[in-house]
């Protein structure tokens, strides 16, 4: 099964039905057949942003536990490259979750990403490869 990177905004939109991107994100995730790959930083951000929605943070963790959200990268094993990406994209700026997803793209050899973050239009994986943003441009937030 082909891996697709999963960013924070999409997880939040999936679990918060009041979020304006809920419908498009739910449609993209349910209609496709791929492995949703993410990282610990995205999971932490998602839980934090959903903390006021009862049961949502627990649902994020349940999706990790059930393997719906796959976490193939361990930050402890990739600190050097992630730190380099934070330095490289300091002016964008990239946060830890962004840098981890860029590193994960390298690791999984895929630039396909479900994100609402427009910064991924500027980030590159494998130094010069563009990301394939699967959420239509009109629905991207930041």
QUIBELSUL-V530062 format. One record per residue. N is the residue number from 0. SS is DSSP state (helix for helix, strand for strand, loop for the rest). Layout:
BEGIN
N SS
N SS
END
This chain:
BEGIN
0 loop
1 loop
2 strand
3 strand
4 strand
5 strand
6 loop
7 helix
8 helix
9 helix
10 helix
11 helix
12 helix
13 helix
14 helix
15 loop
16 loop
17 loop
18 loop
19 loop
20 loop
21 helix
22 helix
23 helix
24 helix
25 helix
26 helix
27 helix
28 helix
29 helix
30 helix
31 loop
32 loop
33 loop
34 strand
35 strand
36 strand
37 loop
38 loop
39 helix
40 helix
41 helix
42 helix
43 helix
44 helix
45 helix
46 helix
47 helix
48 helix
49 loop
50 loop
51 loop
52 loop
53 loop
54 loop
55 helix
56 helix
57 helix
58 helix
59 helix
60 helix
61 helix
62 helix
63 helix
64 helix
65 loop
66 loop
67 loop
68 strand
69 strand
70 loop
71 loop
72 loop
73 loop
74 helix
75 helix
76 helix
77 helix
78 helix
79 helix
80 helix
81 helix
82 helix
83 helix
84 helix
85 helix
86 helix
87 helix
88 loop
89 loop
90 loop
91 loop
92 loop
93 loop
94 loop
95 helix
96 helix
97 helix
98 helix
99 helix
100 helix
101 helix
102 helix
103 helix
104 helix
105 helix
106 helix
107 helix
108 loop
109 loop
110 loop
111 strand
112 strand
113 strand
114 loop
115 loop
116 loop
117 helix
118 helix
119 helix
120 helix
121 loop
122 loop
123 strand
124 strand
125 loop
126 loop
127 loop
128 strand
129 strand
130 loop
131 strand
132 strand
133 loop
134 loop
135 loop
136 helix
137 helix
138 helix
139 loop
140 loop
141 loop
END
